[in-house]
């Protein structure tokens, strides 16, 4: 199992644009080999947006990665986020 988590810090007033981008990113994963689930979520306390994708393997995630990047390549994240997202790539141990 391979888990990709991204924690985003939206700029006030840009949250909806970032959510739409995260949804496009997630939609680009649909139907890809090895995807178990993908969700965009929001922490009620901090207003952070969290993307979660669970894959069968790192290889499946890597094979889908170009399609995911293409889905959001023109999005101006520097205008929507306070800072770079925290990204985690988790493996079961």
PDB file of N, CA, C and O in Angstrom:
ATOM      1  N   UNK A   1       0.836  -1.175   0.000  1.00  0.00           N
ATOM      2  CA  UNK A   1       0.000   0.000   0.000  1.00  0.00           C
ATOM      3  C   UNK A   1       0.885   1.245   0.000  1.00  0.00           C
ATOM      4  O   UNK A   1       1.931   1.275   0.649  1.00  0.00           O
ATOM      5  N   UNK A   2       0.456   2.267  -0.733  1.00  0.00           N
ATOM      6  CA  UNK A   2       1.183   3.529  -0.847  1.00  0.00           C
ATOM      7  C   UNK A   2       0.178   4.663  -0.651  1.00  0.00           C
ATOM      8  O   UNK A   2      -0.846   4.717  -1.333  1.00  0.00           O
ATOM      9  N   UNK A   3       0.471   5.556   0.271  1.00  0.00           N
ATOM     10  CA  UNK A   3      -0.457   6.637   0.612  1.00  0.00           C
ATOM     11  C   UNK A   3       0.208   7.984   0.349  1.00  0.00           C
ATOM     12  O   UNK A   3       1.325   8.242   0.797  1.00  0.00           O
ATOM     13  N   UNK A   4      -0.498   8.828  -0.379  1.00  0.00           N
ATOM     14  CA  UNK A   4      -0.044  10.194  -0.670  1.00  0.00           C
ATOM     15  C   UNK A   4      -0.970  11.147   0.085  1.00  0.00           C
ATOM     16  O   UNK A   4      -2.185  11.131  -0.110  1.00  0.00           O
ATOM     17  N   UNK A   5      -0.389  11.965   0.939  1.00  0.00           N
ATOM     18  CA  UNK A   5      -1.143  12.978   1.684  1.00  0.00           C
ATOM     19  C   UNK A   5      -0.514  14.334   1.407  1.00  0.00           C
ATOM     20  O   UNK A   5       0.703  14.495   1.490  1.00  0.00           O
ATOM     21  N   UNK A   6      -1.358  15.307   1.077  1.00  0.00           N
ATOM     22  CA  UNK A   6      -0.866  16.679   0.899  1.00  0.00           C
ATOM     23  C   UNK A   6      -1.709  17.602   1.785  1.00  0.00           C
ATOM     24  O   UNK A   6      -2.939  17.542   1.779  1.00  0.00           O
ATOM     25  N   UNK A   7      -1.024  18.448   2.536  1.00  0.00           N
ATOM     26  CA  UNK A   7      -1.697  19.390   3.424  1.00  0.00           C
ATOM     27  C   UNK A   7      -1.462  20.785   2.868  1.00  0.00           C
ATOM     28  O   UNK A   7      -0.327  21.253   2.787  1.00  0.00           O
ATOM     29  N   UNK A   8      -2.549  21.441   2.488  1.00  0.00           N
ATOM     30  CA  UNK A   8      -2.500  22.746   1.833  1.00  0.00           C
ATOM     31  C   UNK A   8      -2.953  23.848   2.786  1.00  0.00           C
ATOM     32  O   UNK A   8      -3.801  23.635   3.652  1.00  0.00           O
ATOM     33  N   UNK A   9      -2.369  25.025   2.606  1.00  0.00           N
ATOM     34  CA  UNK A   9      -2.642  26.190   3.436  1.00  0.00           C
ATOM     35  C   UNK A   9      -3.220  27.300   2.553  1.00  0.00           C
ATOM     36  O   UNK A   9      -2.476  28.148   2.059  1.00  0.00           O
ATOM     37  N   UNK A  10      -4.547  27.299   2.352  1.00  0.00           N
ATOM     38  CA  UNK A  10      -5.143  28.263   1.420  1.00  0.00           C
ATOM     39  C   UNK A  10      -5.094  29.698   1.934  1.00  0.00           C
ATOM     40  O   UNK A  10      -5.218  29.947   3.133  1.00  0.00           O
ATOM     41  N   UNK A  11      -4.914  30.624   1.018  1.00  0.00           N
ATOM     42  CA  UNK A  11      -5.019  32.050   1.320  1.00  0.00           C
ATOM     43  C   UNK A  11      -6.498  32.372   1.462  1.00  0.00           C
ATOM     44  O   UNK A  11      -7.322  31.880   0.691  1.00  0.00           O
ATOM     45  N   UNK A  12      -6.834  33.193   2.443  1.00  0.00           N
ATOM     46  CA  UNK A  12      -8.212  33.597   2.661  1.00  0.00           C
ATOM     47  C   UNK A  12      -8.800  34.151   1.366  1.00  0.00           C
ATOM     48  O   UNK A  12      -8.211  35.030   0.737  1.00  0.00           O
ATOM     49  N   UNK A  13      -9.960  33.635   0.974  1.00  0.00           N
ATOM     50  CA  UNK A  13     -10.602  34.059  -0.255  1.00  0.00           C
ATOM     51  C   UNK A  13     -10.219  33.236  -1.476  1.00  0.00           C
ATOM     52  O   UNK A  13     -10.838  33.385  -2.530  1.00  0.00           O
ATOM     53  N   UNK A  14      -9.222  32.379  -1.362  1.00  0.00           N
ATOM     54  CA  UNK A  14      -8.768  31.543  -2.488  1.00  0.00           C
ATOM     55  C   UNK A  14      -9.067  30.065  -2.258  1.00  0.00           C
ATOM     56  O   UNK A  14      -8.705  29.212  -3.069  1.00  0.00           O
ATOM     57  N   UNK A  15      -9.724  29.780  -1.158  1.00  0.00           N
ATOM     58  CA  UNK A  15      -9.974  28.397  -0.786  1.00  0.00           C
ATOM     59  C   UNK A  15     -10.741  27.634  -1.870  1.00  0.00           C
ATOM     60  O   UNK A  15     -10.370  26.509  -2.207  1.00  0.00           O
ATOM     61  N   UNK A  16     -11.796  28.222  -2.417  1.00  0.00           N
ATOM     62  CA  UNK A  16     -12.611  27.522  -3.413  1.00  0.00           C
ATOM     63  C   UNK A  16     -11.819  27.193  -4.680  1.00  0.00           C
ATOM     64  O   UNK A  16     -12.002  26.129  -5.271  1.00  0.00           O
ATOM     65  N   UNK A  17     -10.941  28.105  -5.093  1.00  0.00           N
ATOM     66  CA  UNK A  17     -10.098  27.841  -6.265  1.00  0.00           C
ATOM     67  C   UNK A  17      -9.168  26.662  -6.004  1.00  0.00           C
ATOM     68  O   UNK A  17      -8.960  25.818  -6.876  1.00  0.00           O
ATOM     69  N   UNK A  18      -8.616  26.613  -4.805  1.00  0.00           N
ATOM     70  CA  UNK A  18      -7.721  25.518  -4.448  1.00  0.00           C
ATOM     71  C   UNK A  18      -8.490  24.199  -4.346  1.00  0.00           C
ATOM     72  O   UNK A  18      -7.993  23.156  -4.770  1.00  0.00           O
ATOM     73  N   UNK A  19      -9.688  24.246  -3.790  1.00  0.00           N
ATOM     74  CA  UNK A  19     -10.521  23.043  -3.709  1.00  0.00           C
ATOM     75  C   UNK A  19     -10.835  22.527  -5.113  1.00  0.00           C
ATOM     76  O   UNK A  19     -10.743  21.325  -5.363  1.00  0.00           O
ATOM     77  N   UNK A  20     -11.202  23.416  -6.022  1.00  0.00           N
ATOM     78  CA  UNK A  20     -11.481  23.006  -7.398  1.00  0.00           C
ATOM     79  C   UNK A  20     -10.258  22.339  -8.031  1.00  0.00           C
ATOM     80  O   UNK A  20     -10.385  21.337  -8.735  1.00  0.00           O
ATOM     81  N   UNK A  21      -9.089  22.895  -7.778  1.00  0.00           N
ATOM     82  CA  UNK A  21      -7.859  22.315  -8.300  1.00  0.00           C
ATOM     83  C   UNK A  21      -7.624  20.924  -7.717  1.00  0.00           C
ATOM     84  O   UNK A  21      -7.266  19.989  -8.434  1.00  0.00           O
ATOM     85  N   UNK A  22      -7.827  20.803  -6.416  1.00  0.00           N
ATOM     86  CA  UNK A  22      -7.640  19.506  -5.768  1.00  0.00           C
ATOM     87  C   UNK A  22      -8.640  18.486  -6.310  1.00  0.00           C
ATOM     88  O   UNK A  22      -8.306  17.310  -6.456  1.00  0.00           O
ATOM     89  N   UNK A  23      -9.846  18.920  -6.605  1.00  0.00           N
ATOM     90  CA  UNK A  23     -10.832  18.015  -7.191  1.00  0.00           C
ATOM     91  C   UNK A  23     -10.411  17.579  -8.598  1.00  0.00           C
ATOM     92  O   UNK A  23     -10.581  16.414  -8.957  1.00  0.00           O
ATOM     93  N   UNK A  24      -9.865  18.499  -9.396  1.00  0.00           N
ATOM     94  CA  UNK A  24      -9.351  18.128 -10.732  1.00  0.00           C
ATOM     95  C   UNK A  24      -8.214  17.117 -10.602  1.00  0.00           C
ATOM     96  O   UNK A  24      -8.151  16.133 -11.339  1.00  0.00           O
ATOM     97  N   UNK A  25      -7.334  17.376  -9.670  1.00  0.00           N
ATOM     98  CA  UNK A  25      -6.216  16.470  -9.411  1.00  0.00           C
ATOM     99  C   UNK A  25      -6.751  15.075  -9.062  1.00  0.00           C
ATOM    100  O   UNK A  25      -6.287  14.073  -9.606  1.00  0.00           O
ATOM    101  N   UNK A  26      -7.722  15.020  -8.159  1.00  0.00           N
ATOM    102  CA  UNK A  26      -8.315  13.749  -7.765  1.00  0.00           C
ATOM    103  C   UNK A  26      -9.057  13.072  -8.899  1.00  0.00           C
ATOM    104  O   UNK A  26      -8.972  11.855  -9.060  1.00  0.00           O
ATOM    105  N   UNK A  27      -9.784  13.848  -9.685  1.00  0.00           N
ATOM    106  CA  UNK A  27     -10.538  13.288 -10.815  1.00  0.00           C
ATOM    107  C   UNK A  27      -9.592  12.644 -11.831  1.00  0.00           C
ATOM    108  O   UNK A  27      -9.934  11.642 -12.459  1.00  0.00           O
ATOM    109  N   UNK A  28      -8.409  13.223 -11.985  1.00  0.00           N
ATOM    110  CA  UNK A  28      -7.447  12.665 -12.946  1.00  0.00           C
ATOM    111  C   UNK A  28      -6.964  11.276 -12.529  1.00  0.00           C
ATOM    112  O   UNK A  28      -6.426  10.537 -13.353  1.00  0.00           O
ATOM    113  N   UNK A  29      -7.151  10.918 -11.267  1.00  0.00           N
ATOM    114  CA  UNK A  29      -6.738   9.594 -10.773  1.00  0.00           C
ATOM    115  C   UNK A  29      -7.779   8.525 -11.060  1.00  0.00           C
ATOM    116  O   UNK A  29      -7.459   7.338 -11.126  1.00  0.00           O
ATOM    117  N   UNK A  30      -9.030   8.951 -11.230  1.00  0.00           N
ATOM    118  CA  UNK A  30     -10.116   7.985 -11.386  1.00  0.00           C
ATOM    119  C   UNK A  30      -9.856   7.032 -12.553  1.00  0.00           C
ATOM    120  O   UNK A  30      -9.492   7.444 -13.654  1.00  0.00           O
ATOM    121  N   UNK A  31     -10.055   5.764 -12.274  1.00  0.00           N
ATOM    122  CA  UNK A  31      -9.873   4.737 -13.297  1.00  0.00           C
ATOM    123  C   UNK A  31      -8.439   4.290 -13.501  1.00  0.00           C
ATOM    124  O   UNK A  31      -8.171   3.383 -14.289  1.00  0.00           O
ATOM    125  N   UNK A  32      -7.521   4.922 -12.798  1.00  0.00           N
ATOM    126  CA  UNK A  32      -6.110   4.539 -12.948  1.00  0.00           C
ATOM    127  C   UNK A  32      -5.842   3.241 -12.202  1.00  0.00           C
ATOM    128  O   UNK A  32      -6.389   3.008 -11.124  1.00  0.00           O
ATOM    129  N   UNK A  33      -5.007   2.411 -12.777  1.00  0.00           N
ATOM    130  CA  UNK A  33      -4.650   1.136 -12.168  1.00  0.00           C
ATOM    131  C   UNK A  33      -4.064   1.373 -10.769  1.00  0.00           C
ATOM    132  O   UNK A  33      -3.159   2.187 -10.583  1.00  0.00           O
ATOM    133  N   UNK A  34      -4.601   0.644  -9.807  1.00  0.00           N
ATOM    134  CA  UNK A  34      -4.038   0.665  -8.464  1.00  0.00           C
ATOM    135  C   UNK A  34      -4.638   1.681  -7.509  1.00  0.00           C
ATOM    136  O   UNK A  34      -4.321   1.657  -6.320  1.00  0.00           O
ATOM    137  N   UNK A  35      -5.491   2.572  -7.990  1.00  0.00           N
ATOM    138  CA  UNK A  35      -6.087   3.555  -7.076  1.00  0.00           C
ATOM    139  C   UNK A  35      -7.143   2.867  -6.217  1.00  0.00           C
ATOM    140  O   UNK A  35      -8.069   2.239  -6.731  1.00  0.00           O
ATOM    141  N   UNK A  36      -6.989   2.995  -4.916  1.00  0.00           N
ATOM    142  CA  UNK A  36      -7.970   2.446  -3.976  1.00  0.00           C
ATOM    143  C   UNK A  36      -9.002   3.514  -3.636  1.00  0.00           C
ATOM    144  O   UNK A  36     -10.205   3.256  -3.681  1.00  0.00           O
ATOM    145  N   UNK A  37      -8.531   4.719  -3.294  1.00  0.00           N
ATOM    146  CA  UNK A  37      -9.439   5.829  -3.027  1.00  0.00           C
ATOM    147  C   UNK A  37      -8.685   7.138  -3.025  1.00  0.00           C
ATOM    148  O   UNK A  37      -7.479   7.181  -2.784  1.00  0.00           O
ATOM    149  N   UNK A  38      -9.422   8.217  -3.302  1.00  0.00           N
ATOM    150  CA  UNK A  38      -8.854   9.566  -3.263  1.00  0.00           C
ATOM    151  C   UNK A  38      -9.934  10.513  -2.733  1.00  0.00           C
ATOM    152  O   UNK A  38     -11.095  10.442  -3.138  1.00  0.00           O
ATOM    153  N   UNK A  39      -9.531  11.394  -1.826  1.00  0.00           N
ATOM    154  CA  UNK A  39     -10.471  12.332  -1.223  1.00  0.00           C
ATOM    155  C   UNK A  39      -9.811  13.686  -1.010  1.00  0.00           C
ATOM    156  O   UNK A  39      -8.612  13.776  -0.748  1.00  0.00           O
ATOM    157  N   UNK A  40     -10.613  14.735  -1.127  1.00  0.00           N
ATOM    158  CA  UNK A  40     -10.211  16.079  -0.708  1.00  0.00           C
ATOM    159  C   UNK A  40     -10.999  16.372   0.555  1.00  0.00           C
ATOM    160  O   UNK A  40     -12.224  16.251   0.575  1.00  0.00           O
ATOM    161  N   UNK A  41     -10.289  16.759   1.616  1.00  0.00           N
ATOM    162  CA  UNK A  41     -10.939  16.999   2.892  1.00  0.00           C
ATOM    163  C   UNK A  41     -10.477  18.333   3.467  1.00  0.00           C
ATOM    164  O   UNK A  41      -9.505  18.928   3.002  1.00  0.00           O
ATOM    165  N   UNK A  42     -11.201  18.788   4.493  1.00  0.00           N
ATOM    166  CA  UNK A  42     -10.866  20.060   5.138  1.00  0.00           C
ATOM    167  C   UNK A  42     -10.856  19.857   6.646  1.00  0.00           C
ATOM    168  O   UNK A  42     -11.774  19.260   7.208  1.00  0.00           O
ATOM    169  N   UNK A  43      -9.824  20.352   7.286  1.00  0.00           N
ATOM    170  CA  UNK A  43      -9.759  20.332   8.737  1.00  0.00           C
ATOM    171  C   UNK A  43     -10.627  21.472   9.271  1.00  0.00           C
ATOM    172  O   UNK A  43     -10.370  22.638   8.972  1.00  0.00           O
ATOM    173  N   UNK A  44     -11.640  21.146  10.049  1.00  0.00           N
ATOM    174  CA  UNK A  44     -12.581  22.150  10.546  1.00  0.00           C
ATOM    175  C   UNK A  44     -11.934  23.186  11.461  1.00  0.00           C
ATOM    176  O   UNK A  44     -12.405  24.320  11.545  1.00  0.00           O
ATOM    177  N   UNK A  45     -10.875  22.808  12.134  1.00  0.00           N
ATOM    178  CA  UNK A  45     -10.258  23.709  13.106  1.00  0.00           C
ATOM    179  C   UNK A  45      -9.239  24.664  12.507  1.00  0.00           C
ATOM    180  O   UNK A  45      -9.128  25.810  12.942  1.00  0.00           O
ATOM    181  N   UNK A  46      -8.489  24.197  11.504  1.00  0.00           N
ATOM    182  CA  UNK A  46      -7.383  25.010  10.997  1.00  0.00           C
ATOM    183  C   UNK A  46      -7.637  25.600   9.612  1.00  0.00           C
ATOM    184  O   UNK A  46      -6.875  26.453   9.159  1.00  0.00           O
ATOM    185  N   UNK A  47      -8.694  25.158   8.935  1.00  0.00           N
ATOM    186  CA  UNK A  47      -9.005  25.576   7.569  1.00  0.00           C
ATOM    187  C   UNK A  47      -8.042  24.991   6.532  1.00  0.00           C
ATOM    188  O   UNK A  47      -8.120  25.345   5.355  1.00  0.00           O
ATOM    189  N   UNK A  48      -7.150  24.114   6.946  1.00  0.00           N
ATOM    190  CA  UNK A  48      -6.252  23.461   5.997  1.00  0.00           C
ATOM    191  C   UNK A  48      -7.025  22.473   5.147  1.00  0.00           C
ATOM    192  O   UNK A  48      -8.003  21.877   5.599  1.00  0.00           O
ATOM    193  N   UNK A  49      -6.582  22.304   3.920  1.00  0.00           N
ATOM    194  CA  UNK A  49      -7.161  21.337   2.997  1.00  0.00           C
ATOM    195  C   UNK A  49      -6.213  20.156   2.882  1.00  0.00           C
ATOM    196  O   UNK A  49      -5.005  20.333   2.724  1.00  0.00           O
ATOM    197  N   UNK A  50      -6.760  18.954   2.961  1.00  0.00           N
ATOM    198  CA  UNK A  50      -5.930  17.762   2.944  1.00  0.00           C
ATOM    199  C   UNK A  50      -6.363  16.861   1.796  1.00  0.00           C
ATOM    200  O   UNK A  50      -7.528  16.475   1.695  1.00  0.00           O
ATOM    201  N   UNK A  51      -5.412  16.534   0.939  1.00  0.00           N
ATOM    202  CA  UNK A  51      -5.654  15.571  -0.125  1.00  0.00           C
ATOM    203  C   UNK A  51      -5.128  14.222   0.317  1.00  0.00           C
ATOM    204  O   UNK A  51      -4.016  14.120   0.835  1.00  0.00           O
ATOM    205  N   UNK A  52      -5.926  13.184   0.113  1.00  0.00           N
ATOM    206  CA  UNK A  52      -5.550  11.830   0.516  1.00  0.00           C
ATOM    207  C   UNK A  52      -5.789  10.891  -0.649  1.00  0.00           C
ATOM    208  O   UNK A  52      -6.893  10.832  -1.191  1.00  0.00           O
ATOM    209  N   UNK A  53      -4.769  10.164  -1.031  1.00  0.00           N
ATOM    210  CA  UNK A  53      -4.912   9.149  -2.076  1.00  0.00           C
ATOM    211  C   UNK A  53      -4.215   7.877  -1.614  1.00  0.00           C
ATOM    212  O   UNK A  53      -3.067   7.904  -1.170  1.00  0.00           O
ATOM    213  N   UNK A  54      -4.925   6.773  -1.726  1.00  0.00           N
ATOM    214  CA  UNK A  54      -4.373   5.475  -1.336  1.00  0.00           C
ATOM    215  C   UNK A  54      -4.290   4.604  -2.584  1.00  0.00           C
ATOM    216  O   UNK A  54      -5.261   4.431  -3.320  1.00  0.00           O
ATOM    217  N   UNK A  55      -3.096   4.066  -2.791  1.00  0.00           N
ATOM    218  CA  UNK A  55      -2.797   3.265  -3.977  1.00  0.00           C
ATOM    219  C   UNK A  55      -2.356   1.864  -3.568  1.00  0.00           C
ATOM    220  O   UNK A  55      -1.910   1.646  -2.441  1.00  0.00           O
ATOM    221  N   UNK A  56      -2.483   0.929  -4.486  1.00  0.00           N
ATOM    222  CA  UNK A  56      -1.976  -0.420  -4.251  1.00  0.00           C
ATOM    223  C   UNK A  56      -0.460  -0.412  -4.071  1.00  0.00           C
ATOM    224  O   UNK A  56       0.085  -1.137  -3.239  1.00  0.00           O
ATOM    225  N   UNK A  57       0.219   0.433  -4.877  1.00  0.00           N
ATOM    226  CA  UNK A  57       1.686   0.427  -4.838  1.00  0.00           C
ATOM    227  C   UNK A  57       2.241   1.789  -5.259  1.00  0.00           C
ATOM    228  O   UNK A  57       1.548   2.601  -5.873  1.00  0.00           O
ATOM    229  N   UNK A  58       3.480   2.008  -4.920  1.00  0.00           N
ATOM    230  CA  UNK A  58       4.171   3.221  -5.357  1.00  0.00           C
ATOM    231  C   UNK A  58       4.285   3.240  -6.879  1.00  0.00           C
ATOM    232  O   UNK A  58       4.189   4.299  -7.500  1.00  0.00           O
ATOM    233  N   UNK A  59       4.489   2.080  -7.471  1.00  0.00           N
ATOM    234  CA  UNK A  59       4.621   1.996  -8.926  1.00  0.00           C
ATOM    235  C   UNK A  59       3.342   2.469  -9.622  1.00  0.00           C
ATOM    236  O   UNK A  59       3.406   3.161 -10.638  1.00  0.00           O
ATOM    237  N   UNK A  60       2.189   2.096  -9.076  1.00  0.00           N
ATOM    238  CA  UNK A  60       0.917   2.552  -9.651  1.00  0.00           C
ATOM    239  C   UNK A  60       0.791   4.065  -9.527  1.00  0.00           C
ATOM    240  O   UNK A  60       0.361   4.734 -10.467  1.00  0.00           O
ATOM    241  N   UNK A  61       1.162   4.603  -8.377  1.00  0.00           N
ATOM    242  CA  UNK A  61       1.113   6.059  -8.162  1.00  0.00           C
ATOM    243  C   UNK A  61       2.053   6.768  -9.149  1.00  0.00           C
ATOM    244  O   UNK A  61       1.675   7.768  -9.759  1.00  0.00           O
ATOM    245  N   UNK A  62       3.262   6.253  -9.301  1.00  0.00           N
ATOM    246  CA  UNK A  62       4.221   6.859 -10.223  1.00  0.00           C
ATOM    247  C   UNK A  62       3.715   6.815 -11.671  1.00  0.00           C
ATOM    248  O   UNK A  62       3.907   7.771 -12.422  1.00  0.00           O
ATOM    249  N   UNK A  63       3.079   5.725 -12.057  1.00  0.00           N
ATOM    250  CA  UNK A  63       2.560   5.610 -13.421  1.00  0.00           C
ATOM    251  C   UNK A  63       1.449   6.627 -13.675  1.00  0.00           C
ATOM    252  O   UNK A  63       1.312   7.118 -14.796  1.00  0.00           O
ATOM    253  N   UNK A  64       0.659   6.949 -12.659  1.00  0.00           N
ATOM    254  CA  UNK A  64      -0.444   7.911 -12.794  1.00  0.00           C
ATOM    255  C   UNK A  64       0.011   9.351 -12.612  1.00  0.00           C
ATOM    256  O   UNK A  64      -0.710  10.273 -12.993  1.00  0.00           O
ATOM    257  N   UNK A  65       1.156   9.560 -12.057  1.00  0.00           N
ATOM    258  CA  UNK A  65       1.636  10.903 -11.691  1.00  0.00           C
ATOM    259  C   UNK A  65       1.625  11.902 -12.864  1.00  0.00           C
ATOM    260  O   UNK A  65       1.170  13.030 -12.671  1.00  0.00           O
ATOM    261  N   UNK A  66       2.097  11.548 -14.054  1.00  0.00           N
ATOM    262  CA  UNK A  66       2.075  12.525 -15.158  1.00  0.00           C
ATOM    263  C   UNK A  66       0.666  13.044 -15.460  1.00  0.00           C
ATOM    264  O   UNK A  66       0.490  14.229 -15.743  1.00  0.00           O
ATOM    265  N   UNK A  67      -0.327  12.171 -15.402  1.00  0.00           N
ATOM    266  CA  UNK A  67      -1.703  12.586 -15.650  1.00  0.00           C
ATOM    267  C   UNK A  67      -2.182  13.543 -14.568  1.00  0.00           C
ATOM    268  O   UNK A  67      -2.880  14.514 -14.863  1.00  0.00           O
ATOM    269  N   UNK A  68      -1.817  13.280 -13.331  1.00  0.00           N
ATOM    270  CA  UNK A  68      -2.214  14.147 -12.214  1.00  0.00           C
ATOM    271  C   UNK A  68      -1.579  15.529 -12.361  1.00  0.00           C
ATOM    272  O   UNK A  68      -2.246  16.547 -12.179  1.00  0.00           O
ATOM    273  N   UNK A  69      -0.310  15.559 -12.686  1.00  0.00           N
ATOM    274  CA  UNK A  69       0.401  16.827 -12.850  1.00  0.00           C
ATOM    275  C   UNK A  69      -0.197  17.628 -14.008  1.00  0.00           C
ATOM    276  O   UNK A  69      -0.359  18.845 -13.910  1.00  0.00           O
ATOM    277  N   UNK A  70      -0.519  16.951 -15.087  1.00  0.00           N
ATOM    278  CA  UNK A  70      -1.112  17.615 -16.247  1.00  0.00           C
ATOM    279  C   UNK A  70      -2.437  18.293 -15.887  1.00  0.00           C
ATOM    280  O   UNK A  70      -2.751  19.361 -16.414  1.00  0.00           O
ATOM    281  N   UNK A  71      -3.205  17.685 -15.004  1.00  0.00           N
ATOM    282  CA  UNK A  71      -4.529  18.203 -14.643  1.00  0.00           C
ATOM    283  C   UNK A  71      -4.471  19.560 -13.951  1.00  0.00           C
ATOM    284  O   UNK A  71      -5.442  20.316 -13.990  1.00  0.00           O
ATOM    285  N   UNK A  72      -3.331  19.878 -13.313  1.00  0.00           N
ATOM    286  CA  UNK A  72      -3.236  21.131 -12.552  1.00  0.00           C
ATOM    287  C   UNK A  72      -2.020  21.973 -12.942  1.00  0.00           C
ATOM    288  O   UNK A  72      -1.646  22.893 -12.215  1.00  0.00           O
ATOM    289  N   UNK A  73      -1.412  21.668 -14.070  1.00  0.00           N
ATOM    290  CA  UNK A  73      -0.139  22.302 -14.442  1.00  0.00           C
ATOM    291  C   UNK A  73      -0.218  23.817 -14.587  1.00  0.00           C
ATOM    292  O   UNK A  73       0.784  24.500 -14.374  1.00  0.00           O
ATOM    293  N   UNK A  74      -1.372  24.359 -14.940  1.00  0.00           N
ATOM    294  CA  UNK A  74      -1.491  25.807 -15.140  1.00  0.00           C
ATOM    295  C   UNK A  74      -2.096  26.535 -13.939  1.00  0.00           C
ATOM    296  O   UNK A  74      -2.343  27.739 -14.009  1.00  0.00           O
ATOM    297  N   UNK A  75      -2.331  25.831 -12.861  1.00  0.00           N
ATOM    298  CA  UNK A  75      -2.930  26.459 -11.684  1.00  0.00           C
ATOM    299  C   UNK A  75      -1.892  27.308 -10.937  1.00  0.00           C
ATOM    300  O   UNK A  75      -0.788  26.832 -10.669  1.00  0.00           O
ATOM    301  N   UNK A  76      -2.234  28.559 -10.599  1.00  0.00           N
ATOM    302  CA  UNK A  76      -1.280  29.458  -9.931  1.00  0.00           C
ATOM    303  C   UNK A  76      -1.268  29.251  -8.409  1.00  0.00           C
ATOM    304  O   UNK A  76      -1.774  30.083  -7.655  1.00  0.00           O
ATOM    305  N   UNK A  77      -0.695  28.151  -7.982  1.00  0.00           N
ATOM    306  CA  UNK A  77      -0.698  27.812  -6.560  1.00  0.00           C
ATOM    307  C   UNK A  77      -0.074  28.898  -5.694  1.00  0.00           C
ATOM    308  O   UNK A  77      -0.487  29.094  -4.551  1.00  0.00           O
ATOM    309  N   UNK A  78       0.912  29.600  -6.229  1.00  0.00           N
ATOM    310  CA  UNK A  78       1.563  30.663  -5.448  1.00  0.00           C
ATOM    311  C   UNK A  78       0.585  31.795  -5.130  1.00  0.00           C
ATOM    312  O   UNK A  78       0.825  32.569  -4.203  1.00  0.00           O
ATOM    313  N   UNK A  79      -0.505  31.903  -5.877  1.00  0.00           N
ATOM    314  CA  UNK A  79      -1.543  32.915  -5.612  1.00  0.00           C
ATOM    315  C   UNK A  79      -2.638  32.389  -4.684  1.00  0.00           C
ATOM    316  O   UNK A  79      -3.429  33.167  -4.152  1.00  0.00           O
ATOM    317  N   UNK A  80      -2.681  31.087  -4.494  1.00  0.00           N
ATOM    318  CA  UNK A  80      -3.752  30.465  -3.722  1.00  0.00           C
ATOM    319  C   UNK A  80      -3.319  29.941  -2.366  1.00  0.00           C
ATOM    320  O   UNK A  80      -4.161  29.710  -1.498  1.00  0.00           O
ATOM    321  N   UNK A  81      -2.003  29.748  -2.163  1.00  0.00           N
ATOM    322  CA  UNK A  81      -1.531  29.122  -0.930  1.00  0.00           C
ATOM    323  C   UNK A  81      -0.557  30.017  -0.184  1.00  0.00           C
ATOM    324  O   UNK A  81       0.251  30.731  -0.778  1.00  0.00           O
ATOM    325  N   UNK A  82      -0.658  29.957   1.131  1.00  0.00           N
ATOM    326  CA  UNK A  82       0.241  30.741   1.984  1.00  0.00           C
ATOM    327  C   UNK A  82       1.675  30.247   1.882  1.00  0.00           C
ATOM    328  O   UNK A  82       2.618  31.031   1.980  1.00  0.00           O
ATOM    329  N   UNK A  83       1.833  28.951   1.685  1.00  0.00           N
ATOM    330  CA  UNK A  83       3.155  28.325   1.570  1.00  0.00           C
ATOM    331  C   UNK A  83       3.014  27.015   0.828  1.00  0.00           C
ATOM    332  O   UNK A  83       1.899  26.568   0.555  1.00  0.00           O
ATOM    333  N   UNK A  84       4.121  26.404   0.503  1.00  0.00           N
ATOM    334  CA  UNK A  84       4.122  25.103  -0.165  1.00  0.00           C
ATOM    335  C   UNK A  84       3.380  24.091   0.713  1.00  0.00           C
ATOM    336  O   UNK A  84       3.474  24.148   1.939  1.00  0.00           O
ATOM    337  N   UNK A  85       2.653  23.179   0.098  1.00  0.00           N
ATOM    338  CA  UNK A  85       1.973  22.164   0.902  1.00  0.00           C
ATOM    339  C   UNK A  85       2.974  21.210   1.550  1.00  0.00           C
ATOM    340  O   UNK A  85       4.075  20.993   1.044  1.00  0.00           O
ATOM    341  N   UNK A  86       2.563  20.658   2.668  1.00  0.00           N
ATOM    342  CA  UNK A  86       3.310  19.563   3.274  1.00  0.00           C
ATOM    343  C   UNK A  86       2.854  18.301   2.567  1.00  0.00           C
ATOM    344  O   UNK A  86       1.654  18.050   2.460  1.00  0.00           O
ATOM    345  N   UNK A  87       3.790  17.510   2.087  1.00  0.00           N
ATOM    346  CA  UNK A  87       3.454  16.306   1.324  1.00  0.00           C
ATOM    347  C   UNK A  87       4.109  15.109   2.006  1.00  0.00           C
ATOM    348  O   UNK A  87       5.277  15.152   2.394  1.00  0.00           O
ATOM    349  N   UNK A  88       3.327  14.042   2.142  1.00  0.00           N
ATOM    350  CA  UNK A  88       3.807  12.822   2.765  1.00  0.00           C
ATOM    351  C   UNK A  88       3.542  11.656   1.834  1.00  0.00           C
ATOM    352  O   UNK A  88       2.474  11.556   1.231  1.00  0.00           O
ATOM    353  N   UNK A  89       4.527  10.775   1.724  1.00  0.00           N
ATOM    354  CA  UNK A  89       4.415   9.535   0.964  1.00  0.00           C
ATOM    355  C   UNK A  89       4.627   8.407   1.965  1.00  0.00           C
ATOM    356  O   UNK A  89       5.745   8.153   2.413  1.00  0.00           O
ATOM    357  N   UNK A  90       3.546   7.746   2.302  1.00  0.00           N
ATOM    358  CA  UNK A  90       3.579   6.759   3.379  1.00  0.00           C
ATOM    359  C   UNK A  90       3.543   5.347   2.833  1.00  0.00           C
ATOM    360  O   UNK A  90       2.828   5.049   1.877  1.00  0.00           O
ATOM    361  N   UNK A  91       4.324   4.488   3.455  1.00  0.00           N
ATOM    362  CA  UNK A  91       4.320   3.064   3.124  1.00  0.00           C
ATOM    363  C   UNK A  91       4.022   2.271   4.389  1.00  0.00           C
ATOM    364  O   UNK A  91       4.415   2.656   5.490  1.00  0.00           O
ATOM    365  N   UNK A  92       3.343   1.193   4.214  1.00  0.00           N
ATOM    366  CA  UNK A  92       2.991   0.328   5.340  1.00  0.00           C
ATOM    367  C   UNK A  92       4.245  -0.398   5.815  1.00  0.00           C
ATOM    368  O   UNK A  92       5.018  -0.924   5.015  1.00  0.00           O
ATOM    369  N   UNK A  93       4.428  -0.416   7.121  1.00  0.00           N
ATOM    370  CA  UNK A  93       5.599  -1.125   7.685  1.00  0.00           C
ATOM    371  C   UNK A  93       5.169  -2.167   8.681  1.00  0.00           C
ATOM    372  O   UNK A  93       6.011  -2.859   9.254  1.00  0.00           O
TER     373      UNK A  93
END
